[in-house]
Amino acid sequence: MVNWIKSLSPRSEFVGVLTLAFGAPIYRSLSMALSPQPLTAVFDNASLSGLMATQLATLAIIGAFLHLRGWTWARLGPAPRWRDLAQGFGLAAATLVGFSVFHAAAALTGLLPMNADDSVRVASDLDGRLMLAASMVNGFFEEALVCGYLVSALRGRPSMWTAIHLSTAIRASYHLYQGEAGAVMVPMGLAFAWLYSVGGRLWPLVVAHIALDALALFAR
């Protein structure tokens, strides 16, 4: 088994990692988006716990697989530092401003209604510690894979925009369940993937994503 894993082509590795990480979320998201009946994603204690457990297990499997393939943490960028916190919170704030500007512009041009429904509901009895833990796991899971791994694996391409566009497409695809409001994932995906492509630092993106997820849960 180990020799077989090591013998896989880079393309097989790439497709396998992204399919394992995002295949099921994209399928569920597309199913909700294309359903003839309006569907609502509900986040409660059970669903958040299940999501967190699934993501941790997936990270463990992918981490072991990539370790056998010769990947190291250094390939995803420098180790975390304290200034990543400030940069991450700054990026989160800038992203919120960007969300507002994007929604306003899209509404003015008729691309989105003024009050876009995100088709997501959060249970009123969510445990605060669970919300924080789930935000941390999800923020790391998404950015480590849809930015860190994907962009790093495609760094040899002639243009970095191949990786940026693919990263954005995957991010948008598994957020389709959010309905019209999920459109903000396109500018966010472009910005995050571009920042990682040119800067090579993963942790500010992780901090920003954690902050945005936590705010989205605690504010509802």
Secondary structure, 3 states (H helix, E strand, C coil): CHHHHHHCCHHHHHHHHHHHHHHHHHHHHHHHHHCCCCCCEEECHHHHHHHHHHHHHHHHHHHHHHHHCCCCHHHHCCCCCCHHHHHHHHHHHHHHHHHHHHHHHHHHCCCCCCCCCCCEEECCCCCHHHHHHHHHHHHHHHHHHHHHHHHHHCCCCCCCHHHHHHHHHHHHHCCHHHHHHHHHHHHHHHHHHHHHHHHCCCHHHHHHHHHHHHHHHHCC
